[in-house]
Amino acid sequence: MRANKQQYTEQFRQDAIAHYRDSNKSFRQVAFDLGINTWTLREWYNNDEMKRSAKKRPVALPTARAASDSETPDEKLVRLEREVARLERENAQLKMDREILKKATAFFAKESE
């Protein structure tokens, strides 16, 4: 027979995620401290990371117009600065995604031993 699923408040979830981020402890240690299942904490954390990365992703901007003869140097500078800023945001997002994947790979490699 299956036990009733424990219900946690959103505030408890956010506090648990914050506790994990602020400590240098593993998911297992933090979950044990809070009296919750390790995989529950891990799921909350992963869901929160996905929400955060979705918020940080740049909104799809219209494609930059091709430079034309009528584009002034100031307009070109503004266009190029916007493009650089977009590329920097995208680069930061990709770096964060890569780090998350590295950590996940290391974790699952360690767990499978």
N, C-alpha and C positions, 0 to 999 in steps of 0.2 A: 504494500500500500504506500502511496506517495504522501509525504508530509506536505502540509500547507506551505506555500511559498512565502517567505518572509518579505514584507513590504517595508521599504525604506523611503523616508522623505527625500525630496530633492535637495533640501538643505544638508541633510546627512551625507548624501552622495557628493555634493560639492565640497563639503568639509573633508571627506575622506580623500578625494582627489587632491585637494590643496595640501593635506597632511603628507600624502605620498610625494608630491612635488617638492615640498619644503624640507623633507627629510632625505637622508642619504641611505634610506632603508629600501629593501626589496619589496615587491608586491606582497610576498609571503609574510614578511615581518610586519608591515603596516596592517595587512588584513588580520593577522593574529592579534595585534594590539587593539584593533577595533571590534574584534569578535565577528568578523564576516569571512565569507569564502574568498580565497585568493582570486579565483576566476571571476567572481562578481566584481571585485575591485578592478581587475584588469579590464573587464568589459566596460565598466563606467569610464575608466581612464581613456580607453581607445575611442569610445563614442565621443567623449569630450574633445579629444584631439582632432577627430574628424570635423566636429562642429567648429572648432577654432580655425582649422585650416580652410574650411569652406568660407568662413568670414573674412579671412585674410586674402583669399584669392581675388585678383582683380576682376572687376566686372568687365565682361567682354565689351571692349570699346570698338567703335567703328574703325575699320581699317584705315590706316593713315593714307591720306590722298597722295597721289604721286606729285612729286615736286613739279611745279609748272613754271613757265616763264613769268607768270604774274605773281609768284610768291616772293614777297620781300625778304630780305635777310633776317629781319626781326621775326617774321612769321616762321621762317625756316628754323630759326634758333628755338623758338617756343615748341614747334613740332618735334624737333630732335630731343629737346629736354624732356618732353612728355614720354617719348619713346624710350629714352634712357631710364627714366623712373619706372616705367612699366617693366622693362627688362630686368632691372634691379629687384623689383618685387617678385617677379617670376623666378629669378635666380635664387633668392632667399627661400622661396617656397620649395623649390626643387632640392635645395640643400637640406632643409628640414625633413622633407620626405625621405631623402636618402639616409639621413641619420636614423630615422624611425625604422626604416627597413633593415639597416645594419644591426640595430639593437634587437629587432625581432628575430633576425637570422641567428644572431649569437645566442639569444635566449632559447630558441627552439633547438639549436645544435647542442646546447648544454643540457636541455631537458631530455634529449633523445639518447644521451650517453648512459 
